[in-house]
């Protein structure tokens, strides 16, 4: 059982590292867009366009739902 638990911890750490790297990359692309504007390149413009579509698609109900899940998760971790 310890091997399985260690494997799950390693997989979780891998996903967390990949998520952090992806978020850092998207943040860097947004900074490049803010610095260069419309001349920042096709890839940068497509990333910014996709992010704007994502923000438009998020409804207030979805944001509240995510917030509730986050608060419940934090509350459960604090109790343990």
Secondary structure, DSSP 4 states (H G I P E B T S, - for coil): -HHHHHHHHHHHHHHHHHHHHHHHHHHHHHHHHHHHGGGS-HHHHHHHHHHHHHHHH--HHHHHHHHHHHHHHHHHHHH-
